[in-house]
Amino acid sequence: MKRMGLAVLLGICLTITAQAAELPDGSAKSAILMASDGTVLYESNADESLPPASVTKIMTMLLTMEALDEGRVQLTDMVTASANACSMGGTQIYLKEGEQMSLDDMLKSIAVGSANDAAVAVAEHLGGSEEGFVGMMNERAQQLGCTGTTFVNPNGLDTDGEETLTTARDLAIISRELMKHEVIYDYTTIWMDTVRDGTFQLANTNKLLRQYDGLTGLKTGYTSTAGFCISATARKDGMDLIAVVMAEPDKESRNADITAMLNYGFANYGMVSILSESDALPEIPVTLGKQENVAAVLADDTPVLMGKEQAGTAVREIELQESISAPVEAGTKIGEVVVSADGEEIARRDILTAENVEKKGISDIYRDLLGILLMK
């Protein structure tokens, strides 16, 4: 394998801020700032189990998104409200027993209006019963590696003798999984909308949507027990961040801490492309192939998260085979791209063949020889 002379400074890919934003001490009992790749950029008491109030609904929305992706339900499906769903207190859309509403409108009511009755109606629709859905919630939390989470309902309301408990870290993990379903932003970024053919108005409980540039969701929560909570997501310059705070004393503190955390993340970190637009991967020769060369592609071109100061010292190297023998299957590894900074490896991505190349047969070789002789 040859090491190609393509070591290029990566610092030009990012705008280095003259002075990075500082992260002041907040008033949350628990907090975490996480990038979409799972990297934790800041945390404070992130593993204490606390009640999340309506932030619970991110798991309800995640299971709904997964059911949609798997084709088990459609947004046009009609969801029937049970007596149990209609008995929910707190924020609601005041469902009547037997009332039907599309899953699309139910999901909108959950994401925008934080409707507790809609959350239970959807839970019963997906899980057969509220209890069945809660079992699905806890199973999914375990699958995602959540270690401090126990759900008791799909909406986060306080119940007699039981309460949902989770951690800021677990909420960030669940939020990260929900963010993989881009369609959720069609709901969480709605400022105002209606259901019931325009007769019932919804207003987003997440007022940061109008206060923080780039905010994409996800869910606020409040009860007298939980305090003010939020899992907030934002996107700038191709980077997605998740900021979670729990047990804030008031909305103002919650919003101020979230704003400070997101500002800190965007000021100090950025996404660096594995290959820049000017770095095209070269084709490599194919020995005894029906075509002379085969194109190369990255197995994974997902940009890598780096501190902006670190990015200024970063380099990339492309290591590529000099040739490959036919037959060639698409997806065969032929090299690697290595990104490093300050002598430390940051990322390593495989380079693969982009297509199949058949091996020449006897007749192909004979034809090539005949062509050479005729040229002479």
C-alpha positions as CSV (number, residue, x, y, z in Angstrom):
1,M,0.0,0.0,0.0
2,K,1.4,3.4,-0.9
3,R,1.2,6.5,1.2
4,M,0.1,9.3,-1.2
5,G,1.3,12.8,-0.8
6,L,-2.0,14.2,0.2
7,A,-1.5,15.4,3.7
8,V,-3.5,18.6,3.8
9,L,-4.1,21.1,6.6
10,L,-7.7,20.9,7.8
11,G,-7.8,24.2,9.6
12,I,-9.1,26.0,6.5
13,C,-12.3,23.9,6.8
14,L,-13.3,25.8,9.9
15,T,-13.7,29.4,10.9
16,I,-11.6,29.9,14.1
17,T,-13.2,32.2,16.5
18,A,-11.0,34.9,18.0
19,Q,-12.3,34.2,21.5
20,A,-14.3,31.1,22.4
21,A,-17.5,31.4,24.5
22,E,-17.1,30.5,28.1
23,L,-19.5,28.2,29.9
24,P,-20.7,29.7,33.1
25,D,-22.0,27.7,36.1
26,G,-25.7,27.1,35.5
27,S,-28.6,26.6,37.9
28,A,-29.6,23.2,36.7
29,K,-29.4,20.2,39.1
30,S,-28.2,18.1,36.1
31,A,-26.9,19.0,32.7
32,I,-25.1,17.7,29.6
33,L,-24.0,18.9,26.2
34,M,-23.6,16.2,23.6
35,A,-22.7,16.2,19.9
36,S,-24.7,14.1,17.5
37,D,-21.8,11.6,17.3
38,G,-22.2,10.9,21.0
39,T,-19.2,13.0,22.1
40,V,-19.9,14.7,25.5
41,L,-18.7,18.3,25.4
42,Y,-19.8,19.3,28.8
43,E,-21.5,17.6,31.8
44,S,-22.5,18.4,35.3
45,N,-24.0,15.7,37.6
46,A,-25.3,14.1,34.4
47,D,-26.0,10.6,35.9
48,E,-28.4,11.5,38.7
49,S,-31.8,10.0,38.2
50,L,-34.4,12.7,38.3
51,P,-38.0,13.1,37.0
52,P,-38.0,14.5,33.5
53,A,-41.7,15.7,33.2
54,S,-42.8,15.9,29.6
55,V,-39.3,15.4,28.2
56,T,-40.4,11.8,28.7
57,K,-42.3,12.2,25.4
58,I,-39.0,12.1,23.4
59,M,-39.1,8.3,23.9
60,T,-42.8,8.2,22.9
61,M,-41.9,10.1,19.7
62,L,-38.9,7.8,19.1
63,L,-41.0,4.7,19.3
64,T,-43.5,6.3,17.0
65,M,-40.8,7.2,14.4
66,E,-39.4,3.7,14.5
67,A,-42.9,2.2,14.0
68,L,-43.4,4.5,11.0
69,D,-40.0,3.5,9.5
70,E,-40.8,-0.2,10.0
71,G,-44.2,0.2,8.3
72,R,-46.2,-0.9,11.3
73,V,-48.2,2.3,11.2
74,Q,-48.8,5.2,8.8
75,L,-49.3,8.9,9.5
76,T,-52.7,8.6,8.0
77,D,-53.8,5.9,10.5
78,M,-56.7,6.9,12.7
79,V,-56.0,6.7,16.4
80,T,-59.0,6.2,18.7
81,A,-59.0,7.9,22.1
82,S,-59.8,5.6,25.0
83,A,-61.4,6.6,28.4
84,N,-57.9,6.2,29.9
85,A,-56.3,8.6,27.4
86,C,-59.0,11.1,28.0
87,S,-58.5,11.0,31.7
88,M,-55.1,12.6,31.6
89,G,-54.6,15.9,33.3
90,G,-52.1,18.7,32.6
91,T,-51.5,20.0,29.1
92,Q,-53.9,18.3,26.7
93,I,-56.0,18.6,23.5
94,Y,-59.1,17.5,25.5
95,L,-59.8,14.3,23.6
96,K,-63.3,12.8,24.0
97,E,-63.7,9.1,24.5
98,G,-64.1,7.4,21.1
99,E,-62.8,10.5,19.2
100,Q,-60.5,9.6,16.3
101,M,-57.6,11.7,15.1
102,S,-54.9,10.9,12.5
103,L,-51.5,9.7,13.9
104,D,-50.1,12.8,12.1
105,D,-52.2,15.1,14.2
106,M,-51.6,13.1,17.4
107,L,-47.9,13.3,16.8
108,K,-48.2,17.1,16.2
109,S,-50.1,17.5,19.4
110,I,-47.4,15.7,21.3
111,A,-44.4,17.5,19.8
112,V,-45.9,21.0,19.6
113,G,-48.6,21.1,22.3
114,S,-47.1,18.5,24.7
115,A,-50.5,16.9,24.9
116,N,-50.6,14.2,27.6
117,D,-53.9,12.7,26.4
118,A,-52.5,12.4,22.8
119,A,-49.3,10.7,24.1
120,V,-51.4,8.0,25.9
121,A,-53.7,7.5,22.9
122,V,-50.6,7.0,20.6
123,A,-49.1,4.7,23.2
124,E,-52.2,2.5,23.3
125,H,-52.3,2.5,19.5
126,L,-48.7,1.3,19.2
127,G,-48.5,-0.9,22.3
128,G,-52.0,-2.3,22.6
129,S,-52.2,-0.8,26.0
130,E,-50.5,1.9,28.0
131,E,-48.8,-0.7,30.1
132,G,-47.6,-2.6,27.0
133,F,-46.1,0.6,25.5
134,V,-44.4,1.5,28.8
135,G,-42.7,-1.9,28.5
136,M,-41.6,-1.0,25.0
137,M,-40.2,2.3,26.3
138,N,-38.1,0.6,29.0
139,E,-36.9,-2.1,26.7
140,R,-35.8,0.5,24.1
141,A,-34.0,2.5,26.8
142,Q,-32.0,-0.6,27.8
143,Q,-31.1,-1.3,24.2
144,L,-29.8,2.3,23.9
145,G,-27.6,1.8,27.0
146,C,-29.6,4.0,29.3
147,T,-28.6,3.0,32.8
148,G,-30.6,5.4,35.0
149,T,-34.0,5.4,33.3
150,T,-37.3,3.9,34.3
151,F,-40.5,4.9,32.5
152,V,-43.9,4.5,34.2
153,N,-46.1,6.3,31.5
154,P,-45.7,7.8,28.1
155,N,-46.1,11.4,29.1
156,G,-44.1,12.1,32.2
157,L,-47.1,13.0,34.5
158,D,-46.7,12.3,38.2
159,T,-48.6,9.3,39.4
160,D,-49.5,8.0,42.8
161,G,-46.5,6.1,44.2
162,E,-44.7,5.9,40.9
163,E,-42.7,8.4,38.8
164,T,-40.6,8.3,35.7
165,L,-36.9,8.7,36.5
166,T,-34.1,9.3,34.1
167,T,-30.8,11.1,33.8
168,A,-29.6,14.0,31.6
169,R,-27.1,11.6,29.9
170,D,-29.9,9.1,29.1
171,L,-32.2,11.9,27.8
172,A,-29.3,13.0,25.5
173,I,-28.9,9.4,24.3
174,I,-32.6,9.0,23.5
175,S,-32.6,12.5,21.9
176,R,-29.6,11.5,19.7
177,E,-31.5,8.4,18.5
178,L,-34.6,10.5,17.8
179,M,-32.6,13.0,15.7
180,K,-31.7,10.2,13.3
181,H,-35.3,10.4,12.1
182,E,-35.2,13.8,10.3
183,V,-38.9,13.9,9.9
184,I,-39.3,14.6,13.6
185,Y,-38.1,18.1,12.9
186,D,-41.2,18.6,10.7
187,Y,-43.0,18.6,14.1
188,T,-40.6,19.9,16.7
189,T,-39.9,23.1,14.7
190,I,-43.6,24.1,14.3
191,W,-44.3,27.3,16.1
192,M,-48.0,27.3,15.8
193,D,-50.5,25.0,14.1
194,T,-54.0,23.5,14.5
195,V,-55.7,20.2,14.7
196,R,-59.4,19.2,14.3
197,D,-59.7,20.9,11.0
198,G,-58.4,24.2,12.3
199,T,-60.6,24.4,15.3
200,F,-58.0,23.7,18.0
201,Q,-54.8,25.7,18.1
202,L,-51.4,24.4,19.2
203,A,-48.5,26.6,20.3
204,N,-45.1,25.2,20.8
205,T,-44.0,24.9,24.5
206,N,-40.4,25.4,23.4
207,K,-40.1,29.2,23.2
208,L,-36.4,29.0,22.4
209,L,-37.5,28.2,18.8
210,R,-37.9,32.0,18.4
211,Q,-35.0,32.9,20.6
212,Y,-32.1,30.8,19.5
213,D,-31.0,30.7,15.9
214,G,-30.7,27.1,14.6
215,L,-32.8,25.4,17.3
216,T,-34.6,22.3,15.9
217,G,-36.4,20.9,19.0
218,L,-36.9,18.7,20.9
219,K,-39.0,18.8,24.1
220,T,-39.7,20.8,27.2
221,G,-41.1,19.6,30.5
222,Y,-42.4,20.9,33.8
223,T,-44.0,19.6,36.9
224,S,-43.8,20.9,40.4
225,T,-41.7,17.8,41.3
226,A,-39.4,17.8,38.2
227,G,-38.9,21.5,37.9
228,F,-38.2,23.0,34.5
229,C,-36.5,20.5,32.1
230,I,-35.6,20.5,28.4
231,S,-33.8,18.4,25.8
232,A,-32.9,21.0,23.2
233,T,-31.3,20.3,19.8
234,A,-29.7,22.8,17.4
235,R,-27.9,22.8,14.1
236,K,-25.3,25.2,12.8
237,D,-22.7,24.8,10.0
238,G,-23.5,21.1,9.6
239,M,-23.1,20.3,13.3
240,D,-25.9,19.0,15.6
241,L,-25.8,19.5,19.3
242,I,-28.0,18.2,22.2
243,A,-28.3,20.2,25.4
244,V,-30.2,18.8,28.3
245,V,-30.9,20.4,31.7
246,M,-33.1,19.1,34.5
247,A,-34.6,20.5,37.7
248,E,-34.2,24.2,36.7
249,P,-35.9,26.7,39.1
250,D,-37.7,28.6,36.3
251,K,-38.1,29.0,32.6
252,E,-35.6,31.9,32.4
253,S,-32.8,29.9,34.0
254,R,-33.6,26.9,31.8
255,N,-33.4,28.9,28.6
256,A,-30.3,30.8,29.8
257,D,-28.4,27.6,30.6
258,I,-29.4,26.0,27.3
259,T,-28.3,29.1,25.4
260,A,-25.0,29.2,27.2
261,M,-24.3,25.5,26.6
262,L,-25.2,25.6,22.9
263,N,-23.1,28.8,22.4
264,Y,-20.2,27.0,24.0
265,G,-20.5,24.0,21.8
266,F,-20.8,26.0,18.5
267,A,-18.0,28.4,19.4
268,N,-15.5,25.7,20.4
269,Y,-16.3,22.8,18.1
270,G,-17.0,22.1,14.4
271,M,-17.3,19.3,11.9
272,V,-14.4,18.5,9.6
273,S,-14.9,16.7,6.3
274,I,-12.9,13.5,5.9
275,L,-12.1,14.6,2.4
276,S,-12.4,18.2,1.1
277,E,-14.1,19.0,-2.2
278,S,-10.6,19.4,-3.8
279,D,-9.4,16.0,-2.7
280,A,-10.9,13.5,-5.2
281,L,-9.9,9.9,-4.6
282,P,-7.8,8.6,-7.6
283,E,-8.8,5.5,-9.5
284,I,-6.4,2.6,-9.1
285,P,-5.3,0.2,-11.9
286,V,-6.9,-3.2,-12.2
287,T,-4.6,-6.1,-13.3
288,L,-6.2,-8.3,-15.9
289,G,-9.5,-6.4,-15.6
290,K,-12.0,-5.8,-18.3
291,Q,-11.5,-2.1,-17.5
292,E,-8.2,-0.6,-16.8
293,N,-9.1,1.2,-13.5
294,V,-11.6,1.1,-10.7
295,A,-13.1,4.1,-8.9
296,A,-12.6,4.6,-5.2
297,V,-15.1,5.8,-2.6
298,L,-15.2,6.3,1.2
299,A,-17.0,3.7,3.1
300,D,-18.2,6.4,5.5
301,D,-17.9,10.1,4.7
302,T,-19.5,11.4,7.9
303,P,-17.6,14.5,9.0
304,V,-15.6,14.2,12.2
305,L,-16.1,16.4,15.3
306,M,-13.1,18.4,16.3
307,G,-12.2,21.3,18.6
308,K,-11.7,24.4,16.5
309,E,-8.2,25.0,17.9
310,Q,-7.3,21.3,17.3
311,A,-8.6,21.6,13.7
312,G,-6.0,24.2,13.0
313,T,-3.2,21.5,13.4
314,A,-5.0,18.7,11.7
315,V,-3.8,16.8,8.7
316,R,-5.2,14.0,6.5
317,E,-3.3,11.2,4.8
318,I,-4.6,8.9,2.1
319,E,-3.1,5.4,2.0
320,L,-4.1,3.5,-1.2
321,Q,-3.1,0.3,-2.9
322,E,-1.0,0.7,-6.0
323,S,-3.2,-1.8,-7.9
324,I,-5.8,-4.6,-7.5
325,S,-6.2,-7.9,-9.4
326,A,-9.4,-8.8,-11.1
327,P,-12.1,-9.9,-10.5
328,V,-13.0,-7.0,-8.3
329,E,-16.1,-6.8,-6.2
330,A,-17.7,-3.4,-5.3
331,G,-17.0,-2.6,-1.6
332,T,-13.5,-4.2,-1.5
333,K,-11.2,-2.3,0.8
334,I,-8.3,-0.8,-1.0
335,G,-7.0,1.8,1.4
336,E,-7.7,4.2,4.3
337,V,-7.9,7.9,5.0
338,V,-6.4,8.9,8.3
339,V,-7.2,12.2,10.0
340,S,-4.8,13.3,12.9
341,A,-4.0,16.3,14.9
342,D,-1.2,17.1,17.3
343,G,0.2,13.6,16.5
344,E,-3.1,12.0,17.7
345,E,-5.3,10.0,15.3
346,I,-8.8,11.5,15.2
347,A,-10.5,9.3,12.6
348,R,-9.7,6.5,10.2
349,R,-12.1,5.6,7.3
350,D,-11.9,2.8,4.8
351,I,-11.6,3.4,1.1
352,L,-13.5,0.9,-1.0
353,T,-13.9,0.0,-4.7
354,A,-17.0,1.7,-6.1
355,E,-17.9,-1.0,-8.7
356,N,-17.4,-4.5,-9.9
357,V,-14.7,-5.3,-12.5
358,E,-14.7,-8.6,-14.3
359,K,-11.6,-10.5,-15.0
360,K,-10.4,-10.8,-18.6
361,G,-11.0,-14.1,-20.4
362,I,-8.7,-15.8,-22.9
363,S,-10.5,-14.2,-25.8
364,D,-10.1,-10.7,-24.1
365,I,-6.3,-11.3,-23.7
366,Y,-6.0,-12.6,-27.3
367,R,-7.8,-9.5,-28.5
368,D,-5.5,-7.2,-26.5
369,L,-2.4,-9.0,-27.9
370,L,-3.7,-8.8,-31.4
371,G,-4.3,-5.1,-31.0
372,I,-0.7,-4.6,-29.8
373,L,0.7,-6.5,-32.8
374,L,-1.5,-4.5,-35.2
375,M,-0.3,-1.2,-33.6
376,K,3.3,-2.2,-34.1
